[in-house]
Amino acid sequence: MSRYTITLLKGERTDDEAVIGFDPPLRTFFLQGFEADDDFGTPEIWLGTLLEEFPTLEGIIEAARRQGYEVRGLERADMIALLAEAGHDYEPSIAEKLGFIL
């Protein structure tokens, strides 16, 4: 699983510790930002938690934009590495084969 630190903007707010990456077992890109102050530390935005939810980098960035967020600071080399990782064929996980992940 890859994980890159980015800057996430929403209105006047900025999160310099947001992350974007690729999760091979779920075969999806993910994005997390603006950690909540609750006991669980659940991010305000957390995309890419379902199987094949965001198969493209462009798709997850567009989904964030539709919610009012802007992604900044993702370096070209990091984008290439993310796309290369997403380009592999990944076998279904045991949980997926057993029907625990749909």
Contacts in CASP RR format, 6 or more apart in sequence:
PFRMAT RR
TARGET T0000
AUTHOR 0000-0000-0000
METHOD contacts of the structure
MODEL  1
MSRYTITLLKGERTDDEAVIGFDPPLRTFFLQGFEADDDFGTPEIWLGTL
LEEFPTLEGIIEAARRQGYEVRGLERADMIALLAEAGHDYEPSIAEKLGF
IL
1 21 0 8 1.000
1 22 0 8 1.000
1 23 0 8 1.000
1 24 0 8 1.000
2 21 0 8 1.000
2 22 0 8 1.000
2 81 0 8 1.000
2 82 0 8 1.000
2 85 0 8 1.000
3 19 0 8 1.000
3 20 0 8 1.000
3 21 0 8 1.000
4 19 0 8 1.000
4 20 0 8 1.000
4 21 0 8 1.000
4 74 0 8 1.000
4 75 0 8 1.000
4 78 0 8 1.000
4 82 0 8 1.000
5 16 0 8 1.000
5 17 0 8 1.000
5 18 0 8 1.000
5 19 0 8 1.000
6 18 0 8 1.000
6 19 0 8 1.000
6 20 0 8 1.000
6 71 0 8 1.000
6 72 0 8 1.000
6 73 0 8 1.000
6 74 0 8 1.000
7 14 0 8 1.000
7 15 0 8 1.000
7 16 0 8 1.000
7 18 0 8 1.000
7 71 0 8 1.000
7 72 0 8 1.000
7 73 0 8 1.000
8 14 0 8 1.000
8 15 0 8 1.000
8 18 0 8 1.000
8 31 0 8 1.000
8 33 0 8 1.000
8 34 0 8 1.000
8 45 0 8 1.000
8 64 0 8 1.000
8 69 0 8 1.000
8 70 0 8 1.000
8 71 0 8 1.000
8 72 0 8 1.000
9 15 0 8 1.000
9 69 0 8 1.000
9 70 0 8 1.000
9 72 0 8 1.000
10 34 0 8 1.000
10 68 0 8 1.000
10 69 0 8 1.000
10 70 0 8 1.000
11 68 0 8 1.000
13 34 0 8 1.000
15 33 0 8 1.000
15 34 0 8 1.000
15 35 0 8 1.000
17 33 0 8 1.000
17 35 0 8 1.000
18 31 0 8 1.000
18 32 0 8 1.000
18 33 0 8 1.000
18 34 0 8 1.000
18 71 0 8 1.000
19 30 0 8 1.000
19 31 0 8 1.000
19 32 0 8 1.000
19 33 0 8 1.000
20 29 0 8 1.000
20 30 0 8 1.000
20 31 0 8 1.000
20 60 0 8 1.000
20 71 0 8 1.000
20 74 0 8 1.000
20 82 0 8 1.000
21 29 0 8 1.000
21 30 0 8 1.000
21 31 0 8 1.000
21 82 0 8 1.000
22 28 0 8 1.000
22 29 0 8 1.000
22 30 0 8 1.000
22 82 0 8 1.000
22 85 0 8 1.000
22 86 0 8 1.000
23 29 0 8 1.000
23 30 0 8 1.000
23 48 0 8 1.000
24 85 0 8 1.000
24 88 0 8 1.000
24 90 0 8 1.000
25 90 0 8 1.000
25 93 0 8 1.000
25 95 0 8 1.000
25 96 0 8 1.000
26 48 0 8 1.000
26 49 0 8 1.000
26 50 0 8 1.000
26 51 0 8 1.000
26 52 0 8 1.000
26 53 0 8 1.000
26 101 0 8 1.000
27 51 0 8 1.000
27 52 0 8 1.000
27 55 0 8 1.000
27 86 0 8 1.000
27 90 0 8 1.000
28 48 0 8 1.000
28 50 0 8 1.000
28 51 0 8 1.000
28 52 0 8 1.000
28 53 0 8 1.000
28 54 0 8 1.000
28 55 0 8 1.000
29 47 0 8 1.000
29 48 0 8 1.000
29 54 0 8 1.000
29 55 0 8 1.000
29 56 0 8 1.000
29 57 0 8 1.000
29 59 0 8 1.000
29 60 0 8 1.000
29 82 0 8 1.000
29 86 0 8 1.000
30 46 0 8 1.000
30 47 0 8 1.000
30 48 0 8 1.000
30 49 0 8 1.000
30 54 0 8 1.000
30 60 0 8 1.000
31 45 0 8 1.000
31 46 0 8 1.000
31 47 0 8 1.000
31 48 0 8 1.000
31 60 0 8 1.000
31 61 0 8 1.000
31 64 0 8 1.000
31 71 0 8 1.000
32 43 0 8 1.000
32 45 0 8 1.000
32 46 0 8 1.000
32 47 0 8 1.000
33 43 0 8 1.000
33 44 0 8 1.000
33 45 0 8 1.000
33 46 0 8 1.000
34 43 0 8 1.000
34 44 0 8 1.000
34 45 0 8 1.000
35 41 0 8 1.000
35 42 0 8 1.000
35 43 0 8 1.000
35 44 0 8 1.000
36 42 0 8 1.000
36 43 0 8 1.000
36 44 0 8 1.000
45 64 0 8 1.000
45 67 0 8 1.000
45 69 0 8 1.000
47 53 0 8 1.000
47 54 0 8 1.000
47 60 0 8 1.000
47 63 0 8 1.000
47 64 0 8 1.000
48 54 0 8 1.000
48 60 0 8 1.000
51 96 0 8 1.000
51 101 0 8 1.000
51 102 0 8 1.000
54 60 0 8 1.000
54 63 0 8 1.000
55 86 0 8 1.000
56 86 0 8 1.000
57 79 0 8 1.000
57 82 0 8 1.000
57 83 0 8 1.000
57 86 0 8 1.000
61 71 0 8 1.000
64 70 0 8 1.000
64 71 0 8 1.000
93 101 0 8 1.000
95 101 0 8 1.000
END
